[in-house]
Amino acid sequence: MLFNIVILILCFDAVFSIRNNIRLRKSIKLIEQDIKEIDNFKNSLYKSTNSSLDIAVKINRAFNDAIKTVEKTKEIESECQKIYEQLKKDIQKGV
């Protein structure tokens, strides 16, 4: 009789261990899925960050080009003003 009770307890313990093992496996699978989703999200963030950095670099280059263009335009304007003043003087001398 005692032997049967011990066997019964061992059987219940085995059943509960199997159930816990199955739950643990399901939990592990869910954790693995979460890890994959987090990794995918991380990769998309990296891509987005790199894309944003590329855009920022392009904007900075365009801004620098615009500054150079303005500076060059001012130089040309100054040269044109000098030529205009010289022509004005030459015309006044001729009159």
C-alpha positions in Angstrom: 0.0 0.0 0.0 2.7 2.5 0.9 4.6 1.5 -2.2 1.5 2.4 -4.3 1.2 5.8 -2.6 4.9 6.5 -3.4 4.4 5.5 -7.0 1.3 7.7 -7.2 3.1 10.6 -5.8 6.0 10.1 -8.2 3.6 9.9 -11.1 1.9 13.2 -10.0 5.3 14.8 -9.6 6.3 13.6 -13.1 3.1 15.0 -14.6 3.6 18.4 -12.9 7.2 18.4 -14.0 6.2 17.7 -17.6 3.6 20.5 -17.4 6.1 22.9 -16.0 8.6 21.9 -18.7 6.0 22.5 -21.4 5.2 26.0 -19.9 8.9 26.7 -19.7 9.4 25.8 -23.3 6.5 28.0 -24.3 7.9 30.9 -22.3 11.3 30.3 -23.9 9.7 30.5 -27.4 7.9 33.7 -26.5 11.1 35.2 -25.1 13.0 34.2 -28.3 10.2 35.8 -30.4 10.5 39.0 -28.3 14.2 39.0 -28.8 13.8 38.7 -32.6 11.2 41.5 -32.6 13.5 43.7 -30.5 16.4 43.0 -32.8 14.3 43.9 -35.9 13.2 47.1 -34.2 16.8 47.9 -33.3 17.9 47.3 -36.9 15.1 49.6 -38.2 16.2 52.3 -35.7 19.8 52.0 -37.0 18.6 52.3 -40.6 16.4 55.3 -39.7 19.3 56.9 -37.8 21.7 56.4 -40.7 19.2 57.8 -43.1 18.7 60.8 -40.9 22.4 61.3 -40.6 22.7 61.1 -44.4 20.0 63.7 -44.8 21.7 66.0 -42.2 25.0 65.7 -44.1 23.4 66.5 -47.4 21.6 69.5 -45.8 24.9 70.7 -44.3 26.7 70.4 -47.7 23.9 72.3 -49.4 24.1 75.0 -46.7 27.9 75.3 -47.1 27.5 75.5 -50.9 24.9 78.3 -50.5 27.3 80.2 -48.2 30.0 79.9 -50.8 27.6 81.0 -53.6 26.6 84.1 -51.5 30.3 84.9 -50.8 31.2 84.5 -54.5 28.2 86.6 -55.5 29.3 89.4 -53.1 32.8 89.3 -54.7 31.3 89.6 -58.2 29.0 92.4 -57.1 32.0 94.2 -55.6 33.9 93.8 -58.9 30.9 95.0 -60.9 30.6 98.0 -58.6 34.3 98.9 -59.1 33.9 98.6 -62.9 30.7 100.7 -62.7 32.5 103.4 -60.7 35.4 103.4 -63.1 33.1 103.7 -66.1 31.2 106.5 -64.4 34.5 108.4 -63.8 35.6 107.7 -67.4 32.3 109.0 -68.8 32.5 112.1 -66.6 36.0 112.9 -67.8 34.9 112.5 -71.4 32.1 114.9 -71.0 
